[in-house]
């Protein structure tokens, strides 16, 4: 199909809207969850540290695996990875809604963050692969950014409405029909694509990124309760320092690094 024709344009706009759904779902989940934290703490008898983990576990895992997800999509297929990520996200959302304790909620949020890591970078790759003309690509990316802004603004409203009416679990349950709808649309309309020369995996770099973000987050969250000079906190900050040094020394030596330090 000629991409300059009207049907081709409608097809590209449809792909943009479908991919934007992933950003909308993730953005809503992040901000809506924050509104529900006091209620979750009361119902699951969770202290402040565990409530912080319900947010941080999700964001740390998502941030840690963003680059790996992009590399997997380039190698195994962007559509396949996007559908996998949305499936994991929807499944984890259902598990979060049924979590009996805050510890289980944190564990399910880890799984949810893993699914979320496959959504945004992969959807962006599909958009840039679909919109090849510079002007249209710039407009598509602008719509992409606007969707995220709308999601971040709507999140507190949606979260507050659910908490005050039908319950905080619906913050997660709403992701299931949205996710299933997105998966159906992806399977039907989004074309499969791969990078002509995908980058090689960087397991050492990936391990260092996870260790850096995880240990630093643990130290910041648990430091006030455990004491900033306690052994676990010092070990956590020591591990984050070692991981950072490892990244700065190892990544520049790789021909295809996980993180290209020249961007910084």
C-alpha positions, 0 to 999 in steps of 0.5 A, spaced: 500 500 500 502 506 497 504 510 504 502 517 500 495 515 499 489 516 504 488 509 506 496 509 507 495 515 511 489 512 515 493 506 517 499 510 519 494 514 524 491 508 526 498 505 528 500 511 532 493 511 536 494 504 538 501 505 540 499 511 544 495 506 548 501 503 551 503 510 553 496 512 556 495 505 560 502 506 563 501 513 565 495 512 568 497 507 572 503 511 575 499 517 577 493 513 579 497 509 584 500 515 588 493 517 590 491 510 592 497 509 597 494 511 603 488 507 602 492 501 600 496 502 607 490 502 611 487 496 608 493 492 607 496 494 614 503 497 610 508 501 613 511 507 609 517 503 607 512 498 604 508 503 600 514 506 597 516 500 594 509 499 591 511 505 587 519 504 586 519 497 585 515 498 579 519 504 576 526 501 578 524 495 574 521 498 568 527 503 568 532 497 568 529 493 562 527 499 558 534 498 553 534 490 554 526 491 551 528 495 545 534 490 543 529 484 544 524 488 539 529 489 534 532 482 534 525 478 535 520 483 532 517 489 535 510 487 534 511 481 538 515 484 544 509 489 544 504 484 545 508 480 550 509 486 554 502 488 554 500 481 556 504 481 562 502 488 564 495 486 564 496 479 567 500 483 573 495 488 573 490 483 575 494 480 580 495 486 583 488 487 584 488 481 588 494 481 592 492 479 599 498 483 602 503 488 601 509 484 600 505 480 594 503 487 591 510 489 591 512 482 587 506 483 582 508 490 581 515 488 579 512 483 574 508 489 572 514 494 571 517 488 567 511 488 562 511 496 562 518 496 560 516 492 553 511 498 552 514 505 551 520 504 547 518 498 543 512 502 541 516 508 539 520 504 535 514 502 531 512 509 530 519 511 528 519 505 523 512 507 521 512 515 520 519 515 515 517 522 513 521 527 517 515 532 518 510 526 519 515 523 524 515 529 528 508 530 528 507 523 531 512 524 536 508 530 538 502 526 539 506 521 543 508 526 548 501 529 548 498 523 550 503 522 556 501 529 558 494 527 558 495 520 562 499 524 567 494 529 568 488 524 568 491 519 573 490 522 579 483 524 577 481 517 575 485 514 582 481 519 586 475 517 583 476 509 584 478 510 591 472 514 593 467 510 590 468 502 587 475 501 591 483 502 589 483 495 586 480 498 580 486 502 578 489 495 576 483 492 574 481 497 569 488 495 565 485 489 563 480 491 558 484 496 556 490 491 555 486 486 552 483 491 547 490 494 545 492 487 544 487 485 539 488 492 535 496 490 535 495 483 532 490 486 527 493 492 525 500 493 527 505 490 522 511 486 524 518 489 524 525 488 526 532 492 525 536 490 519 542 489 524 540 488 531 545 490 537 548 484 541 545 483 548 550 486 553 548 481 559 554 484 564 551 491 562 544 489 564 546 486 570 550 493 572 544 497 571 539 493 575 544 492 581 545 500 580 538 502 580 536 497 585 541 498 591 541 505 590 533 505 591 533 500 597 538 505 600 534 511 599 528 507 602 530 503 607 535 508 610 531 512 614 528 506 618 534 502 618 539 508 619 544 511 614 550 508 617 547 501 618 550 495 615 545 494 610 544 501 608 552 502 607 552 495 603 547 498 598 550 504 597 557 501 596 554 496 591 551 502 587 557 505 587 561 499 585 556 498 579 556 505 577 564 505 576 563 498 573 558 501 568 563 507 566 569 503 565 566 497 562 561 500 557 566 504 553 570 498 551 564 494 548 563 495 540 555 495 542 554 497 549 547 497 552 548 504 554 552 509 550 556 514 555 557 519 549 549 521 550 551 524 557 
